[in-house]
Amino acid sequence: MKQAVWIGMFVGSTIGSLVPNMWGASVFSLSSLLFGAAGGILGIYIAFKMTRP
């Protein structure tokens, strides 16, 4: 379960950080940081829900 949560966090934050690139924002912008944090939290939540019995 722990490994799935780490993978969910990594994948979610990576995808979330790349979303602002679709409208031309930099990877180092504030919106990229916020979307990365939100994606990480969402990835953790999804991984946690998928691994529960």
CHARMM internal coordinates of N, CA and C (Angstrom, degrees):
IC EDIT
DIST 1 N 1 CA 1.4374
DIST 1 CA 1 C 1.5280
ANGL 1 N 1 CA 1 C 111.12
DIST 1 C 2 N 1.3266
ANGL 1 CA 1 C 2 N 116.53
DIHE 1 N 1 CA 1 C 2 N -39.83
DIST 2 N 2 CA 1.4459
ANGL 1 C 2 N 2 CA 120.47
DIHE 1 CA 1 C 2 N 2 CA -178.76
DIST 2 CA 2 C 1.5254
ANGL 2 N 2 CA 2 C 111.72
DIHE 1 C 2 N 2 CA 2 C -62.04
DIST 2 C 3 N 1.3215
ANGL 2 CA 2 C 3 N 115.60
DIHE 2 N 2 CA 2 C 3 N -40.58
DIST 3 N 3 CA 1.4582
ANGL 2 C 3 N 3 CA 120.16
DIHE 2 CA 2 C 3 N 3 CA -179.34
DIST 3 CA 3 C 1.5330
ANGL 3 N 3 CA 3 C 110.96
DIHE 2 C 3 N 3 CA 3 C -66.55
DIST 3 C 4 N 1.3026
ANGL 3 CA 3 C 4 N 117.63
DIHE 3 N 3 CA 3 C 4 N -38.61
DIST 4 N 4 CA 1.4635
ANGL 3 C 4 N 4 CA 121.24
DIHE 3 CA 3 C 4 N 4 CA 179.33
DIST 4 CA 4 C 1.5239
ANGL 4 N 4 CA 4 C 110.97
DIHE 3 C 4 N 4 CA 4 C -65.29
DIST 4 C 5 N 1.3186
ANGL 4 CA 4 C 5 N 117.05
DIHE 4 N 4 CA 4 C 5 N -37.13
DIST 5 N 5 CA 1.4626
ANGL 4 C 5 N 5 CA 120.65
DIHE 4 CA 4 C 5 N 5 CA 178.87
DIST 5 CA 5 C 1.5298
ANGL 5 N 5 CA 5 C 110.20
DIHE 4 C 5 N 5 CA 5 C -67.08
DIST 5 C 6 N 1.3247
ANGL 5 CA 5 C 6 N 117.50
DIHE 5 N 5 CA 5 C 6 N -40.80
DIST 6 N 6 CA 1.4685
ANGL 5 C 6 N 6 CA 120.73
DIHE 5 CA 5 C 6 N 6 CA 177.28
DIST 6 CA 6 C 1.5227
ANGL 6 N 6 CA 6 C 111.19
DIHE 5 C 6 N 6 CA 6 C -64.59
DIST 6 C 7 N 1.3133
ANGL 6 CA 6 C 7 N 116.53
DIHE 6 N 6 CA 6 C 7 N -41.60
DIST 7 N 7 CA 1.4695
ANGL 6 C 7 N 7 CA 120.06
DIHE 6 CA 6 C 7 N 7 CA 178.16
DIST 7 CA 7 C 1.5211
ANGL 7 N 7 CA 7 C 110.21
DIHE 6 C 7 N 7 CA 7 C -65.03
DIST 7 C 8 N 1.3253
ANGL 7 CA 7 C 8 N 117.53
DIHE 7 N 7 CA 7 C 8 N -42.55
DIST 8 N 8 CA 1.4573
ANGL 7 C 8 N 8 CA 121.44
DIHE 7 CA 7 C 8 N 8 CA 177.20
DIST 8 CA 8 C 1.5161
ANGL 8 N 8 CA 8 C 112.12
DIHE 7 C 8 N 8 CA 8 C -60.58
DIST 8 C 9 N 1.3209
ANGL 8 CA 8 C 9 N 116.67
DIHE 8 N 8 CA 8 C 9 N -40.95
DIST 9 N 9 CA 1.4550
ANGL 8 C 9 N 9 CA 120.63
DIHE 8 CA 8 C 9 N 9 CA 178.43
DIST 9 CA 9 C 1.5257
ANGL 9 N 9 CA 9 C 110.79
DIHE 8 C 9 N 9 CA 9 C -65.41
DIST 9 C 10 N 1.3190
ANGL 9 CA 9 C 10 N 116.77
DIHE 9 N 9 CA 9 C 10 N -43.99
DIST 10 N 10 CA 1.4597
ANGL 9 C 10 N 10 CA 120.70
DIHE 9 CA 9 C 10 N 10 CA -178.31
DIST 10 CA 10 C 1.5259
ANGL 10 N 10 CA 10 C 111.30
DIHE 9 C 10 N 10 CA 10 C -65.02
DIST 10 C 11 N 1.3245
ANGL 10 CA 10 C 11 N 116.57
DIHE 10 N 10 CA 10 C 11 N -48.71
DIST 11 N 11 CA 1.4635
ANGL 10 C 11 N 11 CA 120.58
DIHE 10 CA 10 C 11 N 11 CA -178.22
DIST 11 CA 11 C 1.5358
ANGL 11 N 11 CA 11 C 110.56
DIHE 10 C 11 N 11 CA 11 C -66.72
DIST 11 C 12 N 1.3153
ANGL 11 CA 11 C 12 N 116.91
DIHE 11 N 11 CA 11 C 12 N -43.73
DIST 12 N 12 CA 1.4602
ANGL 11 C 12 N 12 CA 120.50
DIHE 11 CA 11 C 12 N 12 CA -179.47
DIST 12 CA 12 C 1.5142
ANGL 12 N 12 CA 12 C 112.86
DIHE 11 C 12 N 12 CA 12 C -63.44
DIST 12 C 13 N 1.3159
ANGL 12 CA 12 C 13 N 117.19
DIHE 12 N 12 CA 12 C 13 N -43.45
DIST 13 N 13 CA 1.4613
ANGL 12 C 13 N 13 CA 119.25
DIHE 12 CA 12 C 13 N 13 CA -179.82
DIST 13 CA 13 C 1.5234
ANGL 13 N 13 CA 13 C 111.92
DIHE 12 C 13 N 13 CA 13 C -70.78
DIST 13 C 14 N 1.3162
ANGL 13 CA 13 C 14 N 117.15
DIHE 13 N 13 CA 13 C 14 N -33.55
DIST 14 N 14 CA 1.4642
ANGL 13 C 14 N 14 CA 119.80
DIHE 13 CA 13 C 14 N 14 CA 177.00
DIST 14 CA 14 C 1.5201
ANGL 14 N 14 CA 14 C 111.03
DIHE 13 C 14 N 14 CA 14 C -66.07
DIST 14 C 15 N 1.3169
ANGL 14 CA 14 C 15 N 116.79
DIHE 14 N 14 CA 14 C 15 N -48.20
DIST 15 N 15 CA 1.4676
ANGL 14 C 15 N 15 CA 120.20
DIHE 14 CA 14 C 15 N 15 CA 179.25
DIST 15 CA 15 C 1.5270
ANGL 15 N 15 CA 15 C 110.25
DIHE 14 C 15 N 15 CA 15 C -64.85
DIST 15 C 16 N 1.3238
ANGL 15 CA 15 C 16 N 116.99
DIHE 15 N 15 CA 15 C 16 N -42.02
DIST 16 N 16 CA 1.4555
ANGL 15 C 16 N 16 CA 120.09
DIHE 15 CA 15 C 16 N 16 CA 179.37
DIST 16 CA 16 C 1.5192
ANGL 16 N 16 CA 16 C 112.99
DIHE 15 C 16 N 16 CA 16 C -62.82
DIST 16 C 17 N 1.3201
ANGL 16 CA 16 C 17 N 117.12
DIHE 16 N 16 CA 16 C 17 N -35.87
DIST 17 N 17 CA 1.4602
ANGL 16 C 17 N 17 CA 120.19
DIHE 16 CA 16 C 17 N 17 CA 179.10
DIST 17 CA 17 C 1.5193
ANGL 17 N 17 CA 17 C 112.42
DIHE 16 C 17 N 17 CA 17 C -71.36
DIST 17 C 18 N 1.3108
ANGL 17 CA 17 C 18 N 117.03
DIHE 17 N 17 CA 17 C 18 N -26.86
DIST 18 N 18 CA 1.4648
ANGL 17 C 18 N 18 CA 120.27
DIHE 17 CA 17 C 18 N 18 CA -178.18
DIST 18 CA 18 C 1.5308
ANGL 18 N 18 CA 18 C 113.23
DIHE 17 C 18 N 18 CA 18 C -87.39
DIST 18 C 19 N 1.3176
ANGL 18 CA 18 C 19 N 118.17
DIHE 18 N 18 CA 18 C 19 N -13.37
DIST 19 N 19 CA 1.4705
ANGL 18 C 19 N 19 CA 121.53
DIHE 18 CA 18 C 19 N 19 CA -179.03
DIST 19 CA 19 C 1.5380
ANGL 19 N 19 CA 19 C 112.25
DIHE 18 C 19 N 19 CA 19 C -59.35
DIST 19 C 20 N 1.3386
ANGL 19 CA 19 C 20 N 120.28
DIHE 19 N 19 CA 19 C 20 N -45.18
DIST 20 N 20 CA 1.4661
ANGL 19 C 20 N 20 CA 118.74
DIHE 19 CA 19 C 20 N 20 CA -179.67
DIST 20 CA 20 C 1.5293
ANGL 20 N 20 CA 20 C 114.41
DIHE 19 C 20 N 20 CA 20 C -61.96
DIST 20 C 21 N 1.3077
ANGL 20 CA 20 C 21 N 118.60
DIHE 20 N 20 CA 20 C 21 N -17.29
DIST 21 N 21 CA 1.4653
ANGL 20 C 21 N 21 CA 120.70
DIHE 20 CA 20 C 21 N 21 CA 176.52
DIST 21 CA 21 C 1.5144
ANGL 21 N 21 CA 21 C 111.42
DIHE 20 C 21 N 21 CA 21 C -64.76
DIST 21 C 22 N 1.3215
ANGL 21 CA 21 C 22 N 117.76
DIHE 21 N 21 CA 21 C 22 N -22.12
DIST 22 N 22 CA 1.4616
ANGL 21 C 22 N 22 CA 120.34
DIHE 21 CA 21 C 22 N 22 CA -179.35
DIST 22 CA 22 C 1.5183
ANGL 22 N 22 CA 22 C 111.70
DIHE 21 C 22 N 22 CA 22 C -66.94
DIST 22 C 23 N 1.3430
ANGL 22 CA 22 C 23 N 118.10
DIHE 22 N 22 CA 22 C 23 N -27.36
DIST 23 N 23 CA 1.4635
ANGL 22 C 23 N 23 CA 118.78
DIHE 22 CA 22 C 23 N 23 CA 177.53
DIST 23 CA 23 C 1.5274
ANGL 23 N 23 CA 23 C 111.60
DIHE 22 C 23 N 23 CA 23 C -109.18
DIST 23 C 24 N 1.3229
ANGL 23 CA 23 C 24 N 117.21
DIHE 23 N 23 CA 23 C 24 N 16.61
DIST 24 N 24 CA 1.4563
ANGL 23 C 24 N 24 CA 121.47
DIHE 23 CA 23 C 24 N 24 CA 171.44
DIST 24 CA 24 C 1.5102
ANGL 24 N 24 CA 24 C 115.91
DIHE 23 C 24 N 24 CA 24 C 92.68
DIST 24 C 25 N 1.3127
ANGL 24 CA 24 C 25 N 118.90
DIHE 24 N 24 CA 24 C 25 N 7.64
DIST 25 N 25 CA 1.4661
ANGL 24 C 25 N 25 CA 121.18
DIHE 24 CA 24 C 25 N 25 CA 177.98
DIST 25 CA 25 C 1.5305
ANGL 25 N 25 CA 25 C 109.50
DIHE 24 C 25 N 25 CA 25 C -78.05
DIST 25 C 26 N 1.2901
ANGL 25 CA 25 C 26 N 115.71
DIHE 25 N 25 CA 25 C 26 N 155.17
DIST 26 N 26 CA 1.4557
ANGL 25 C 26 N 26 CA 121.44
DIHE 25 CA 25 C 26 N 26 CA -179.72
DIST 26 CA 26 C 1.5299
ANGL 26 N 26 CA 26 C 110.70
DIHE 25 C 26 N 26 CA 26 C -76.63
DIST 26 C 27 N 1.3171
ANGL 26 CA 26 C 27 N 115.03
DIHE 26 N 26 CA 26 C 27 N 158.63
DIST 27 N 27 CA 1.4663
ANGL 26 C 27 N 27 CA 120.01
DIHE 26 CA 26 C 27 N 27 CA 175.94
DIST 27 CA 27 C 1.5309
ANGL 27 N 27 CA 27 C 110.03
DIHE 26 C 27 N 27 CA 27 C -67.74
DIST 27 C 28 N 1.3223
ANGL 27 CA 27 C 28 N 117.08
DIHE 27 N 27 CA 27 C 28 N -23.95
DIST 28 N 28 CA 1.4579
ANGL 27 C 28 N 28 CA 121.98
DIHE 27 CA 27 C 28 N 28 CA -177.66
DIST 28 CA 28 C 1.5278
ANGL 28 N 28 CA 28 C 112.85
DIHE 27 C 28 N 28 CA 28 C -98.00
DIST 28 C 29 N 1.3280
ANGL 28 CA 28 C 29 N 118.07
DIHE 28 N 28 CA 28 C 29 N 17.59
DIST 29 N 29 CA 1.4580
ANGL 28 C 29 N 29 CA 121.42
DIHE 28 CA 28 C 29 N 29 CA -178.68
DIST 29 CA 29 C 1.5291
ANGL 29 N 29 CA 29 C 110.89
DIHE 28 C 29 N 29 CA 29 C -85.10
DIST 29 C 30 N 1.3208
ANGL 29 CA 29 C 30 N 115.08
DIHE 29 N 29 CA 29 C 30 N 167.54
DIST 30 N 30 CA 1.4568
ANGL 29 C 30 N 30 CA 120.67
DIHE 29 CA 29 C 30 N 30 CA 178.91
DIST 30 CA 30 C 1.5288
ANGL 30 N 30 CA 30 C 110.93
DIHE 29 C 30 N 30 CA 30 C -66.21
DIST 30 C 31 N 1.3216
ANGL 30 CA 30 C 31 N 116.74
DIHE 30 N 30 CA 30 C 31 N -37.27
DIST 31 N 31 CA 1.4638
ANGL 30 C 31 N 31 CA 119.09
DIHE 30 CA 30 C 31 N 31 CA 179.32
DIST 31 CA 31 C 1.5346
ANGL 31 N 31 CA 31 C 111.12
DIHE 30 C 31 N 31 CA 31 C -65.34
DIST 31 C 32 N 1.3174
ANGL 31 CA 31 C 32 N 116.84
DIHE 31 N 31 CA 31 C 32 N -34.99
DIST 32 N 32 CA 1.4637
ANGL 31 C 32 N 32 CA 119.87
DIHE 31 CA 31 C 32 N 32 CA 176.79
DIST 32 CA 32 C 1.5197
ANGL 32 N 32 CA 32 C 111.03
DIHE 31 C 32 N 32 CA 32 C -66.01
DIST 32 C 33 N 1.3132
ANGL 32 CA 32 C 33 N 116.85
DIHE 32 N 32 CA 32 C 33 N -38.66
DIST 33 N 33 CA 1.4638
ANGL 32 C 33 N 33 CA 121.21
DIHE 32 CA 32 C 33 N 33 CA 177.32
DIST 33 CA 33 C 1.5246
ANGL 33 N 33 CA 33 C 111.24
DIHE 32 C 33 N 33 CA 33 C -64.46
DIST 33 C 34 N 1.3295
ANGL 33 CA 33 C 34 N 116.20
DIHE 33 N 33 CA 33 C 34 N -44.31
DIST 34 N 34 CA 1.4644
ANGL 33 C 34 N 34 CA 120.24
DIHE 33 CA 33 C 34 N 34 CA -179.50
DIST 34 CA 34 C 1.5273
ANGL 34 N 34 CA 34 C 111.76
DIHE 33 C 34 N 34 CA 34 C -67.68
DIST 34 C 35 N 1.3213
ANGL 34 CA 34 C 35 N 116.80
DIHE 34 N 34 CA 34 C 35 N -43.34
DIST 35 N 35 CA 1.4611
ANGL 34 C 35 N 35 CA 119.81
DIHE 34 CA 34 C 35 N 35 CA 178.15
DIST 35 CA 35 C 1.5315
ANGL 35 N 35 CA 35 C 111.02
DIHE 34 C 35 N 35 CA 35 C -66.81
DIST 35 C 36 N 1.3220
ANGL 35 CA 35 C 36 N 117.15
DIHE 35 N 35 CA 35 C 36 N -33.87
DIST 36 N 36 CA 1.4577
ANGL 35 C 36 N 36 CA 120.25
DIHE 35 CA 35 C 36 N 36 CA 176.38
DIST 36 CA 36 C 1.5169
ANGL 36 N 36 CA 36 C 112.18
DIHE 35 C 36 N 36 CA 36 C -64.72
DIST 36 C 37 N 1.3289
ANGL 36 CA 36 C 37 N 116.44
DIHE 36 N 36 CA 36 C 37 N -41.87
DIST 37 N 37 CA 1.4691
ANGL 36 C 37 N 37 CA 120.72
DIHE 36 CA 36 C 37 N 37 CA 177.68
DIST 37 CA 37 C 1.5243
ANGL 37 N 37 CA 37 C 110.70
DIHE 36 C 37 N 37 CA 37 C -65.50
DIST 37 C 38 N 1.3394
ANGL 37 CA 37 C 38 N 115.68
DIHE 37 N 37 CA 37 C 38 N -44.08
DIST 38 N 38 CA 1.4686
ANGL 37 C 38 N 38 CA 119.19
DIHE 37 CA 37 C 38 N 38 CA 179.23
DIST 38 CA 38 C 1.5261
ANGL 38 N 38 CA 38 C 111.04
DIHE 37 C 38 N 38 CA 38 C -64.71
DIST 38 C 39 N 1.3193
ANGL 38 CA 38 C 39 N 117.10
DIHE 38 N 38 CA 38 C 39 N -39.60
DIST 39 N 39 CA 1.4631
ANGL 38 C 39 N 39 CA 120.61
DIHE 38 CA 38 C 39 N 39 CA 178.13
DIST 39 CA 39 C 1.5176
ANGL 39 N 39 CA 39 C 112.40
DIHE 38 C 39 N 39 CA 39 C -66.01
DIST 39 C 40 N 1.3234
ANGL 39 CA 39 C 40 N 116.44
DIHE 39 N 39 CA 39 C 40 N -36.99
DIST 40 N 40 CA 1.4613
ANGL 39 C 40 N 40 CA 120.21
DIHE 39 CA 39 C 40 N 40 CA 177.00
DIST 40 CA 40 C 1.5136
ANGL 40 N 40 CA 40 C 112.29
DIHE 39 C 40 N 40 CA 40 C -65.02
DIST 40 C 41 N 1.3228
ANGL 40 CA 40 C 41 N 116.14
DIHE 40 N 40 CA 40 C 41 N -43.36
DIST 41 N 41 CA 1.4640
ANGL 40 C 41 N 41 CA 120.30
DIHE 40 CA 40 C 41 N 41 CA 178.28
DIST 41 CA 41 C 1.5230
ANGL 41 N 41 CA 41 C 110.50
DIHE 40 C 41 N 41 CA 41 C -65.23
DIST 41 C 42 N 1.3259
ANGL 41 CA 41 C 42 N 116.48
DIHE 41 N 41 CA 41 C 42 N -42.75
DIST 42 N 42 CA 1.4640
ANGL 41 C 42 N 42 CA 120.13
DIHE 41 CA 41 C 42 N 42 CA 177.87
DIST 42 CA 42 C 1.5341
ANGL 42 N 42 CA 42 C 111.13
DIHE 41 C 42 N 42 CA 42 C -64.29
DIST 42 C 43 N 1.3141
ANGL 42 CA 42 C 43 N 117.65
DIHE 42 N 42 CA 42 C 43 N -39.50
DIST 43 N 43 CA 1.4630
ANGL 42 C 43 N 43 CA 121.08
DIHE 42 CA 42 C 43 N 43 CA 177.42
DIST 43 CA 43 C 1.5168
ANGL 43 N 43 CA 43 C 112.57
DIHE 42 C 43 N 43 CA 43 C -63.75
DIST 43 C 44 N 1.3271
ANGL 43 CA 43 C 44 N 116.42
DIHE 43 N 43 CA 43 C 44 N -40.46
DIST 44 N 44 CA 1.4671
ANGL 43 C 44 N 44 CA 120.80
DIHE 43 CA 43 C 44 N 44 CA 176.69
DIST 44 CA 44 C 1.5176
ANGL 44 N 44 CA 44 C 110.26
DIHE 43 C 44 N 44 CA 44 C -63.36
DIST 44 C 45 N 1.3221
ANGL 44 CA 44 C 45 N 116.59
DIHE 44 N 44 CA 44 C 45 N -44.69
DIST 45 N 45 CA 1.4653
ANGL 44 C 45 N 45 CA 121.12
DIHE 44 CA 44 C 45 N 45 CA -179.52
DIST 45 CA 45 C 1.5343
ANGL 45 N 45 CA 45 C 111.33
DIHE 44 C 45 N 45 CA 45 C -61.53
DIST 45 C 46 N 1.3237
ANGL 45 CA 45 C 46 N 116.68
DIHE 45 N 45 CA 45 C 46 N -45.76
DIST 46 N 46 CA 1.4707
ANGL 45 C 46 N 46 CA 120.50
DIHE 45 CA 45 C 46 N 46 CA -178.80
DIST 46 CA 46 C 1.5328
ANGL 46 N 46 CA 46 C 110.41
DIHE 45 C 46 N 46 CA 46 C -65.80
DIST 46 C 47 N 1.3293
ANGL 46 CA 46 C 47 N 116.90
DIHE 46 N 46 CA 46 C 47 N -43.61
DIST 47 N 47 CA 1.4677
ANGL 46 C 47 N 47 CA 120.17
DIHE 46 CA 46 C 47 N 47 CA 179.68
DIST 47 CA 47 C 1.5303
ANGL 47 N 47 CA 47 C 110.41
DIHE 46 C 47 N 47 CA 47 C -64.01
DIST 47 C 48 N 1.3240
ANGL 47 CA 47 C 48 N 117.30
DIHE 47 N 47 CA 47 C 48 N -39.49
DIST 48 N 48 CA 1.4590
ANGL 47 C 48 N 48 CA 120.76
DIHE 47 CA 47 C 48 N 48 CA 179.52
DIST 48 CA 48 C 1.5218
ANGL 48 N 48 CA 48 C 110.87
DIHE 47 C 48 N 48 CA 48 C -64.94
DIST 48 C 49 N 1.3331
ANGL 48 CA 48 C 49 N 116.83
DIHE 48 N 48 CA 48 C 49 N -42.98
DIST 49 N 49 CA 1.4606
ANGL 48 C 49 N 49 CA 120.45
DIHE 48 CA 48 C 49 N 49 CA 179.91
DIST 49 CA 49 C 1.5363
ANGL 49 N 49 CA 49 C 111.49
DIHE 48 C 49 N 49 CA 49 C -67.71
DIST 49 C 50 N 1.3150
ANGL 49 CA 49 C 50 N 117.57
DIHE 49 N 49 CA 49 C 50 N -34.20
DIST 50 N 50 CA 1.4715
ANGL 49 C 50 N 50 CA 120.45
DIHE 49 CA 49 C 50 N 50 CA -178.75
DIST 50 CA 50 C 1.5159
ANGL 50 N 50 CA 50 C 112.50
DIHE 49 C 50 N 50 CA 50 C -73.37
DIST 50 C 51 N 1.3357
ANGL 50 CA 50 C 51 N 117.38
DIHE 50 N 50 CA 50 C 51 N -28.41
DIST 51 N 51 CA 1.4614
ANGL 50 C 51 N 51 CA 119.33
DIHE 50 CA 50 C 51 N 51 CA -176.73
DIST 51 CA 51 C 1.5156
ANGL 51 N 51 CA 51 C 114.12
DIHE 50 C 51 N 51 CA 51 C -92.83
DIST 51 C 52 N 1.3198
ANGL 51 CA 51 C 52 N 117.57
DIHE 51 N 51 CA 51 C 52 N -7.05
DIST 52 N 52 CA 1.4753
ANGL 51 C 52 N 52 CA 119.40
DIHE 51 CA 51 C 52 N 52 CA 177.68
DIST 52 CA 52 C 1.5189
ANGL 52 N 52 CA 52 C 109.38
DIHE 51 C 52 N 52 CA 52 C -76.56
DIST 52 C 53 N 1.3350
ANGL 52 CA 52 C 53 N 116.56
DIHE 52 N 52 CA 52 C 53 N 143.26
DIST 53 N 53 CA 1.4750
ANGL 52 C 53 N 53 CA 118.93
DIHE 52 CA 52 C 53 N 53 CA 179.88
DIST 53 CA 53 C 1.5223
ANGL 53 N 53 CA 53 C 113.05
DIHE 52 C 53 N 53 CA 53 C -73.10
END
COOR INIT
IC SEED 1 N 1 CA 1 C
IC BUILD
